[in-house]
Amino acid sequence: MTDDKKPSGLRKGLTAYGDAEFSLFLRKAFIKAMGYSDDALARPIVGIANTYSGYNACHQTVPLLVEAVRRGVQQAGGLAVDFPTISLHESFAYPTSMLYRNLMAMDTEEMLGAQPMDAAVLIGGCDKTVPAQLMAAASANVPALAVVTGPMMTGSHKGERLGACTDCRRFWGRYRGGEIDAAEIEEVSGQLAPTAGTCMVMGTASTMACMTEALGMMLPGGACIPAVQADRLRHAEASGARAVAMAAEGLTPERVMTPQAFTNSLRVLLALGGSTNGLIHMTAVAGRLGIEIDLEALDAMSRETPVLVDLKPSGQHYMEDLERAGGLVALLRELEPLLHLDCLTVTGRTLGEEIAAARPAWPQDVVRPMNNPITPEGGIAVLSGNLAPGGAIIKQSGTSGELLQHEGRAVVFDSLEDLAERIDDPDLDVAAEDVLVLRNAGPRGAPGMPEAGYIPIPKKLAQQGLRDMVRISDARMSGTAFGTVVLHVRSPRSAGRLRRSGPATASASTCPGGVWSYWSRTRTWRGARRSCRPKRPRCAVTKTCTPGTCSRPTRAAI
């Protein structure tokens, strides 16, 4: 037995007994109890992060994907070994899954480093799982690529096509408003998630899948394949085979996840009309590599990046329709002039090469051309005002246009408990033109920064048919949600304090005192300046770059 210069396979990361050869001997002795032959144990090892859980319907097909990845690894001459990690589902994590994202990232990162593997395939799907795995891969820097479970297929109710969870919220709003009864809402609940997989609208899971493919950390074509289609298993098999090659090539995440690659990923987020959570998650992934996201530059990108994908909640279609339209590459083709095409992907080829090698486009109505967008600007805008000197964001592609310029009283809720106690009180002093404000539900208030920013319409207003109001909070919002909702407000506790019922403004005209102001991108309101439309493409991780000229910054404003 001799030491290799670069330990691999079972020799990698030997347990510290003070005798490396004894450590290897002992490791082999125990792993042989699993039935492996010496030939199998001499091969490069590909670890498979197994996130199956009986609590996670999004991951129902993970066992099938594990076997498909294993098949690909073995066909390529490797040894596949799956290992369990934390698995998170949005509806089964108290008080919110965001509280456990970093824990899952740490779990996965430590297992990638502690166990002998030359490469890894990370199987995720539900909202927080994919960012947690990308964070882990960035820190462990073991050759790795992502496989997602894929979106559900749509259901049907009385001839109307349904999908989670934009239609969950739409029907629940109708139920709160008295339009449908308890029996019908129960019937609807059986059609919103009719198959295994993640939400089939452009929620956080779909957004993260698309951003991951654009980032270069997934084999091309993997973001949109429905969970129950055979192509999903074929993609997993190909990922297993590619992982073996990545181990031999030493293609690590830090070579793929560059500032330019993150810029591509954020560009896709804007063009998708994707989840605001995509920004939070990719900021965390980039942070693992010392890359900071410049929100000012992101906002500039938004002005030149139209929403092109006609998917709920910003449009009408579902993920299976995007797959039929060609998948993410149909969008990447339209965005080509704005992308860094020289970014390396896990295939070993560049993003530009992968776009060129994809199947030719065909007529479809899901991904619009640049000259006929869903909305002329990106799905997310960065806002500021005297209540949020540190900034805030809005998913402008999901708003009610008539509320983008609005002035009204602020009806303030000081906590989640206060909101739950008073929002449906018949005596609540609230009117349709008011602005609902929720405080202490962000990182400094509620545990885990829950998705409470989608403040429910007060029941007495919902019963009058009201479906949207201006809402402002420091919380997050589900990517499947919609409405005129300002999120992630960063405000010192001493600044811009609102009374329970005080003046609030969301306006593009002159603002009175004691107001929340946003949306104008060319004027200055009480110290909050919005710059003019940029004259050239901007990069979301540096302040003054054009495609092909970025370098990793040591520090960037966030």
N, C-alpha and C positions, 0 to 999 in steps of 0.2 A: 504494500500500500504506500503510495506516494502522494504528496500534496500537489494539487494543481495550482498554477499561478493565479488563476481566477476561478475560485471554487464555484461549482455549478451542481445542479441536481441535488442529490442527497448530501453532498459535501458542503453545500451552502449553509452558512449560519449554524455551525455545529454547536450543540449544547456545551457549556463550559464545564468540563470535568477536569481540566488540567492536562488532558491527554487527548489530542485531536483524533488519533487513530482509534482509541477506545470509544470515543464519542460516535464516530462513524460506524464502528462495529455494533454498538448498542442500538443505534438508530435503525440499522438494517435488520437487526434481530427482531425488533418490535414491529417494524412495518411489514415484515414477512408474515406476521400473524394475520395480515389482511389478505394473504394469498398471492402476493406479487412474486414473480420470478426474478432471477438475477438480471435477465435481459430487460425486463420492464424497469427495474430500479436503476439501470445504467442510462436511461434516457433523460432528456431534459424534462423538467417538471413544470407543468402549467397548473397553477392554482385557479380554482373556480369559486368565486364568492357566491355562496348559495344563500339567497335571501327568502327562501320559502317560509311562510308562516300561515298557520290556520286562521290567523286574525287578518290576513292581508289578501283580499280577493284580487287585487291588482297583480299579485304574484302567484296566482293559482297555477299557472303553466310553468313556473320555474323548474320543477323536476324534469319536465320535458326538455327545457332549454339546457339544463345541466347535461343531460344525456346527449343532446345534439352537439354541444361544445366538446364533450368527451370524445365523441365519434370523430370530430374534426382533428382534435389533438392527436389521437391515435393514428389516424390516417397519415398525418404529417410526421409521425415518428416520435411523438412525445408521450409522456405519462401525465394523464389528467387526474388531479386530486381535488375534489371539492371540499370546502370547509364552510361552516356556518358563520354568519354574522348577524347583528341586530337587523331586524326588518321592521319598517315603519309604515303604517297606513294612516291616512289623514283622519279617518273617522274613529280610529281605535287607539288613540294616544292622548292621555289626559295629562295636563290641560290642553296641550297642543303638540303636534309632532315636531314643530320647530324647536321645542325645548330639547329634543333628543338628536337633532341632526348632527351636531358636533360630536356627541357621544358615539353615534354610529360611525362617523368619520374616524374617530380615534380607534375604535374597535377594529375597523377594517385596516387602517394604517398599521396598527401593531401586528395584526395577523399577517399582513403582507411582508413585514420585516422579520417577524419571529419565526416563521415557518419556511422551510426550504422550497423555494420556487424560482424558476428562471423567468417566468412571465405570469401574468394573471388576466383572466377574463372576469369582469365585474358585471354581474347580472343584477340590474335594478329595474325600476319602473315607476313606482309611486313617488309622489312629489319630492320628498326629502332624500330618498335613497340614492338617486343619481348624483346630486351635488355632493352628498357625503362620500360617495365612492370616488368622485373626481378629486375631492379634497385629499382623500387618503392616497390616491395614486400620485398626486403632485408631491406630497411629502415623502412617501416611501421611495418614489422614483424608480420603481421596478417596472420593466416593460409591461404595459397594460393597455387594454382596450375595453370599451363598454359595450354591453348588449342590453337592450331594454326588452321588457315583456311585451310592449306594444299596446295600442289602444283597443278598447272594446269595439264591437259592432253596435250599430244603433238598434233601438227597440221601436215599438209603435203603440200608440194609444188612440183608439177611435180613428184610425187612418192617418194620424199625424206622427211623423217621424220624431223620435225622442232620443236624447243622449244626456249622460251625466257630464258635468253637473250644472251646466247653464240652464237646462230645462228643469232640473231639480228646483232651482231658485225661482224660475219663472212660474212653475206650477205652485210652489209653496206661497209665492206672492198672491196668486189667485185664490188659494185656500184661505190665507189670512184676510183677504179682501171679501170673502164670502161668495166668490163666484162658483166655487166647487165645494162639495161636502166631504166629510171624513171618509166615506166609502170610496169616492172617486180618487182622492189623494192616495189612499192605500192601494188602489188598483194601479195608479200611475207608478208607485214606488217599485212595482214588480217589472216595469218596462224600462226604467232608467239605466239599469246596469244589467243587460240581459246575457252578457257573456263574460268570460274572464278578460282581464286587461285593465288598462288605465282609462281615465276619462277620455272620451272620444271627441271632445272639443279642444280648443286651443287653451287648455288650462295649464297648470304648472308642469304636470307630467309630460304632456305633449310638447310644451315649450322647451323644457330641459332636454328632451330627446332630440329635438331639432337643433338646439344650440350646441349639443354635444357633437352631433354629426358635423355641423359647421365648424366647430372647434378643431376637428380632425381626430377626435378620440374614439370614433366609431367607424366601422366599415361603411362605405357609401351605400345609401339606400336603406339603412337600418332604422331610421327614426319613425317612419310612418306605417310600416307593415302591421296590419291588425294582429292581435295576439293569437287568434285562433286560425290563422291562415298557415298553410304549409311553408310558404316562403319565410315565415318567421323562424322556423326550425332550420331551414337551409342557410339563412343568414347566420344563425348561431353556430352551425357546423363550420362555415367558412371562417368565422371569428376564431374558433378553436385552432384551425389550421394556421391562420395568420399569427396567432400568439406564439406558436412554435418558431416561426420564422423571425418574429420580433425578438425572441430570446437570443437567437443566433446573431442577429444584426445589432443587438444592444440598443434598440430604438426605445428610448425612455420618454416618459411624459414631458420632461422639461424641454426636450427637443421639439415636441409637438405644440405644447401649450405656451406659446410665445405671446408677447403683447399684440402682435399683428393677428394672431389666431383668435385672441379674445375679442379684438375689434370686429373680426368677421362674425363671431358668435353674437355679439351685441347688435350688429347690423341686421342680422337675421331676426333677432328678438323684435326689433322695431318694425320690420317688414311683415312679420307674422301677425302683428297686433297681439303679441304674446303676453304672458303673465308678468305682472310687476315683480313677482317673486323671482323671476329669472335674473333680474338685476341684482337682488340680494344674494342669490346663490352663486352667480358667477363672480361677484365681488369677493366672496369668501374663497372660491377656488383660486382666483388670481392672487389673493393675499397669501396663499400657501407658497407661492413662487416669488413673493416680493413685488408683485405688480399691483399698482393701485389704479382704480377706475376714476377717471376725471369726469365728474357729472356735467360740468360745463361743456366739455367736448361731446359727451353723449347727447346732450340737448341739441347741440349744433348738428350732430349726425341725424337726429330725429327730424330736423327741418328739411333735410334733403333726401330722406328715406321714406317713401310712401308705404302705406299698408297695402300689400298686394294679394294677400291670401284671404279668400272669402270663407272664413270659418267662424263658427260661433266661439266666443260671444260678440266678436266684431263684425261677423258676417252671417252666412246662412248654412254653410256646409259643415261636414264632419271629417274626422281624420281618415276614414276609409275612402272618402272622396278625394282627399289630397293624395292618397296612395294611388288611386286610379288615374289621377292627373299626372303621375310620374314621380311622386314623392318630393322630397326636399329639393332635389336637383332642378325641378321646374322653377322654383323660386331662385335658386342660386344662379341660374342662367340669366334671369332678369336683373339680378343685382351685380352681375359680373364686373361692370365698370367701377363699382364702388368697393369691390373686395380686394384683399391682398391675396392674389392667386398663387403666389410663390410659397405660401405656407405649407410646411410638411404635414402629412397626415399619417395615421397608423398604417396605411398601406405601403409607406415608403415613397409614395409619389406625392406631388403637390396637389393642392385643392384645384388649381387650374387644370392640371392633367386629368383629374378625376371628373371634372365637369365635362371636359372634352371627350372623355371615353364613355360617358353615359349614353343611354339609349336616346335616339333623336326625339325631339319634342313632337307632340301631336295636339290636335285641337282639343281644348278643354276650357271650362269656365270657372275653375277653382282658383287658379293663380293668374292674376291679371297682368297685362303688360305695363311697363312703367308709364306709358301715356294714357292709361285708363285705370288708375288706382281705386281702391276702396275708399281711402282717404288720402289727401295730398301730403300729409306728414306722417311720421312714425307713430306707432301705437302708444308710446310713452313720452311724456313731456316732463321736464324738470322745472319745478316752480319755486318761487321764493316770495316772501312778504314779511310784514312786520311781526307776524306771529310765528314765522318759520325762517329766521335769519340763516339757519343752517340748511334750508332747502326742504323740499317735499316733492312728491311725484304724483302724476295723474295718468291713468290709462285713458287717454283722450279718444282712442278709437272705440271705446265702449260707453261713451258718455251720451247724454241727451243734448243735442246741439243747442237747444234753446236755453239751456242752463249754463252755458259756458260764459255768459255775461249775466251776472245775477247779483242782486243785493237784497239782503234780508236780515232779520234778527238771528242771533246765535242762540240756539237752545243747547245748553251745555250739560254733558254727563261726565261726572268726575272719575268714574271707574266703570268696569264691566258690571259690577254689582249694582251700581246706580242706574246703569242703562237697563239691566234686566228688571229692576224694580219699577221703573217709571215709564218705559217706552210705550207700554200698552195701557197705561192708566187713562181712563176716559177723561180725567180732570187735567191731564197734562196740557199746559199752555203752549200749544204748537199749532202752526198753520202751514199750509202747503208751500208758502213762499219763504219759510224760515230755513235756516242752515243748521243742520245737526252736527254737533261737535262732541267728540269722545276723547277724553284725556286719560293719561296714565294706563294706556293699553299697549304701549310700545316696549322697547328694550328696557326702559327704566321703570316701567310700571307693572304690567301683567307679566307673569312668568312665560318666557318663550315667545313674546311678541305674537300673539295669536291673530288669526284671520278674522278679527272683529271689526275691521274697517268698513265692511259692508253692513253698515248700521241698518237695521230693519226699519222700514217705513212704519211710523206709529200706526197701530191697528185702526184707530178711528179715521185716519187719513186713507189707509189702504182700502177700507170699506167704502170710501167715497170714490175709489177708482184711481187714486194717486199711485204712480209706479216709480217715480224717481224724485229725489231731492238732492240738493248739494249737501255732501257729507264730508267732514274733515276729521282726521284722527292721526295719531302717531302709530297706529296699528298697521297690520298687513291686510290684504284681501285675497281671497281665492282667485286664481287665474281664470276660473270658470265664471266669475261674477261680472256684473256690468253695472253701469250707472255713473253719475257724476260724483265721483268719490276721490277726494284728495287724501293721500296716504303718506306714511313714513315721515310725518312732520318732525323736524328737528328744531326744537325750541327750548331755550333755557327756561327753567321753571319760573324765573323772575320776569320773563318778557312776555308781553302780549296777552296777559291774563284776561279771560273773558268772564263776565258775570253769567249767572244762570240764564238770563234772558237779556242779551245786549246786542249792539249793532255788529253785523258781520257783512263783509262785501266780497263777492267774487266777481270782479268787474274789469273791463278793459277801458273804463273811463275814469275821470278823476275820482279819487277815493276819499271819503270823509274820515274823520278821526276814529281811532279805535277799530281798525278794520283788518280783515284778511283780504289781501289783494293778490291776484295772479292772472296769468294767461297772456298779458301783453308781452311781446318779446322785443319791443323796440322802445319802451319808455321806462322811466324810473318812478316807482311808487314808494315813497317813504323809505328810501335807501335800498330798495330792491331793484337792481338793474338787470334787464334782459338784453343781451347783445343782439345786433342785427344779423340777418341771414348771412352765413359764411359764404365766401366766394369760391371755396374749394373744399373737397372732401376732408372731413376731420376724423381723427382717430380717437377712440374712446379711452386710450390709456396714456396718450401724450397730448400736449396742447397744440402743437403746430406741426403735424405730420401729414403727409399725403401717402396714398397707397404705395407700398414698396420702399418707403424711406424711413420707417419707424425704427427706433432702437429702444431697448428696454430701459425705462426710466428708473432712476434711483429713488425719486420721489415725485409724486404727482398729486395735484389737489383732488380732494374727494368730497 
